[in-house]
């Protein structure tokens, strides 16, 4: 293998440095964001977009809450705190009057050292600085992503035609502003690789535009948003725009919190509303109402005499408009959505009513298949639900029940408890009938949608052994009807156990095992089609070492196996990470070298990668080869920050191409450059 410039940079980063200073919490901040992202990586897919969630948590880290003034609503934004823990913290504060040190957090019922340390990333003892009523803050981000090697879609055929309508680089421009205590606004413009730019179907420049203006008050009218926004209510059975809950080994974070309205500023072209929304509050009652009217991408199956869509089969979420078929599907389905949510809160009890109505401009008619017999069909849908939450001394109860126009019902109910600081328990039951059709729901599920599923999840966390945290969960589930990947209703179980040993303040060791079994289409060719059982096993060993105050290393090895039809596919990966803060915090760097050897894409290993602020990267390492990257962050001044990521995937000599379809690249390597500038004024 030839020595490349990026290899030299990686070697330099992997040499311990002791001449620079680093803030103790810098790596802990990054680690917490990565833990959340890893959950999505394991239970989502390559298209999962968690950038909005990570951006919100990062903003909270950069603007820590005052522990002596923080409200329940603000604490609920922290996904790792249960209602009982929030209630215990507020009761402790009311009892003692004021906290004088964050070390007091570990004394609160239901807290332990690990949870207290995590919370200190978001809170501070000092009161927050009083802002000038007329302050004005602005931030501009400009980002580009370029792949050096040309994919198949960019290469002209024998007739000089290309599959992709546009240029190579991905481009993103984002601006947001804030004035006084009331006004917030933002604008996002984005072009994916291969989309036309000031040409073709995008004469106005970018392929995707998004924006919002928000006004916040402290009387009856609490918030009004015009433009793009998200609505989150209850436990997500009716409305939960954007990223919802995912199965995680930490069962205490499964309850949905932080409900209400949020302006939308992500570049993902799905999971949001476009119109107007407002929230009101009077005493113990609060109300949210909204209206949205936007055109969504959909697969067009029938056109009328004017070549306008007359019927669509599915709503698509990729946001890509590169090829002729993708461009035809762009904005093909108009969807109008309206809703009203009402909530009553008194102390530790809260209950709400959630409703939503949706009307489609074109009839939704999925192509008739066995697995989609109970999918939504028609032009309109509505849902209504009731939810309730109650925090007890060291436990909490929550749940939501919903019914849709079809008569189908959905139920989710949960219980979590910390009977002692050494143990935490969680149980979640869900029952989503096959004919339940949500408006924009995104609740806890195995299959990723609120329909055709029944299951019971339970988890336990133990802190009884000094410096050791043990986590385990078991999730059993089944479907009422067949799935796309099965010929009969699916049933299965998912079990995971994890141990984290903090050997010292500088060294910790993590071991995780996960196994899942479910029925799936048999891949063996036969006259009579049938289902067979597929078993997936995963083992991860992770070591993190804070070598000095300037450098942290991570070494991880991971093994996957997929067994089906008497065949066995395996995958193995080992990676080394290095993180550093250099030159008095002006320069930070993250580097990775990963080697992987897998039999197939299905046994590939999905792993979170540290990326630029506006990005969320979860690639799949598959086939045989290596991948490495370096991610640099340079604070040129208080106003200007520059980000750069260089990465390359290099397959073994036995391969002649990398990727598939229109994104296939001839050769064995793929080299990427990402560049971003952030300016605050």
Order of alpha helices (4+ residues) and beta strands (2+ residues): alpha-alpha-alpha-beta-alpha-alpha-alpha-beta-beta-beta-beta-beta-beta-beta-beta-beta-beta-beta-alpha-beta-beta-beta-beta-beta-beta-beta-beta-beta-beta-beta-beta-beta-beta-beta-beta-beta-beta-beta-beta-beta
